[in-house]
């Protein structure tokens, strides 16, 4: 690897860990991601620091937890990132697709941005026209959106799953992938590049093109049962979240409290078909690297900002701390990086930041994130003893002010601010998180241990990092 390799960071939106065939989920059609797994290092326990888009992404691009960045929900001001350090260090920095900064087009350290945001913006940013939407308008193609979906007879039963009815190339994920390939093919600057490619999918509405949806016609897709004891054992704030999502159609989804197995399967197939579309786009990006002789000096990182319950645990989308939300894929491949390696240590998603800076031979500012580079080289690396994830109450999560998760290798606890309720799971005996032990008399000592560790972490974080470096003048 040269002193400053090219770096491509690919971030999908709302992609669960269990969506890649090579990671043990052979009902998924992901040949290009499978090759990336074979050619790189996979972190099997990477968890995000926030259970929704913007706070998770801001945490990644600053190296701090959300409570320190102050970016706790979508549309909170976020205008700076460590991309500035890469640019100052000699990199040409480009964003193609989604970043979810606020404002959407703030430079955030990039030399150039080609912005594509959520497919179905309804509140913040509804008036904004991104590059994909401009392309659609210029081509005379009407964008599929919530106002049109609501006119469908099946809208209330579809769980947000609708096939893309326009041309295949006009789909936002193919548009983003093709834009990235075009950019790579035209890049002639005599300096290394950092390219962030933000795919809008598989974030809902779940809208794959028909040809990719058809690939899943005859595939048996496993879907976990949702038990009454699981739902009844959840705190009242999460029960209210379920009800809210059934009454308000966020991202074109009308959630159902008791969906049929047919509806759940249909939603899952649409979601996975969109993942397969992104996999195809990844393949074209890798082919472009090979065609332009860039593979030998380019690091490719593939990951996602959080997952999606997809009706598991009775929930829609994110805003909870179940494994389906916090655990995301993270694959890193490139020169001098271990091939076909798996790392089982606990990793925070924001740890990608200092890892990139170290790979680029750029000095990192003070961060709460830590570099994973030793693990990429096969050296002994401990990872983290505990992971944390935060979520502020918002217009969707309406009945709790703030949730905080602490997760070790064996136990997970979720604290609800100003509430006697919470969640406690033994991840060894109950990896699917169906039995909430919060009120079980036999586990109160364990609850106390984790609650104390959570308190100490929060105080230590505030003591050591009262402000984020992006706030420094």
Phi, psi and omega in degrees: 000135178290175183299325180227091180287156167294148181226126176245120178251113181256120180239118171271172183244112172078039180257120179292161177294324188274048183233014183234123186303315185294344179268013175107013183237076191286000172279354179266142180256096186219061184299326182281323173295324177299320177294323179296319176301316181295326185264003184217198180248129179253128174265110190280345180231061175264127183232139181287163180262357177210150186263027173205170197299289191300314180296325177294314182292318178297323176296316178301313188273006173237335182084018180232154175291156182304323182295340177271319179293332186078003178262097191252346181205169178301142178077008165284140185304125177215108188231356182229157180199171177289356173301330176304321182292320177297317180297317178293336181271011174104004180270143166271119190250125184228138171247128173235116180107216189270135167237325179072031171291169174221117001296160185302325188257010178302141183303317177055027178099346182283145173284330176209146179227138175234092197275129168231126183248200181304145181293326187234072178281133185233332180242262181295131179081009183298330183275351185280137176250115181270183185292325177295315180295324176297319176300314180301315180298317180294331179272357181071029182256129179277125180290130173289133186204175189303317182300327179279320178301324182297341179278351181285144178294333184262011187303316184285348182251351192276347183055034176080009183260110180221134178289146176286120188261359179263187180298150184300316183294342180277352177296141187300326180286320175291322177300314180296314179298317179294323178296320179294317178298316179299317181296314180298320181294332183263355186287119183233004183294148180269056177204153179294157180240149166245120183238114173264121178249114183252102177284133178292332181269171001274027174307142180292160003295145183279096194231060179291159174288150187304323184295328178278328175297323181296333179301336183261009182306314188250020181262131179277111184256119179288135177227127183291142174292150175251115185270152175298323181294325176299308183293317181292335180278355180279150177300156182301327180298325178282328173295322177293325177298317177302313182295318180301314182292338175281340183258336182237129188270071177294133177056035177069018178253123165262104182290153177239136181288331178223070182291151177288159177297326178297317180293320179296317181294319179298315178299314183297321180292321177297317180298311181292327176297323176293322175299319179295325175298315179295323176301317178298317178298321176301317179301319179292325178294315179295319177301321179295319177299317179295317182296328182257016176056042181255350188298323187290347180224036179227127174267131178245126179241128179239130182198185179214158189278342174178177181257206185206129180293328179051044181077354172300144184060014178079016187243158176250136175060230190248222176070004175238176183248020176293158181303327179300339181260312190278333184269126184229158175291145173213110181235131179233124182226149178157182181300138178070010178257136181307138177265145176049044181251148177237133178245120183264000180292156180284133185228135170272142183303325182292347179294347175299324184302297180296335176295314178298314181298321179290319176300327181274001184056042174248143181285132180274143170286177176296129183219161167274341176285156180232152181282142177258008187304321178303322180294326179294333182264003178081011179276163179296128183212127188275333185074212184245149175280326180220148176247155181226147178216141186231150175208121178277152172294144180213199184290348177257307177273087195265343190251017174212140182283323185198135175243143176224130178255140165238132184223124171257198179281341183243326187235151172228135175231139176239121182262132178251119184298137178059037180217147174275353181267161178186191179228139178218122182229138171269107187285346176278309182279337185222067185294340179269003173057054179260342185242103179282116185263012186306317183260004181288122182303333183285351185234019181291329178293321178293321177298318180295319179300312183290322178296321178294317178297322179296315179298314181297320178299315184294318179294316180297320178299314181291327180289314184279333186224067182297333175222158177275150181301336181290345179271352182287137182268000000 
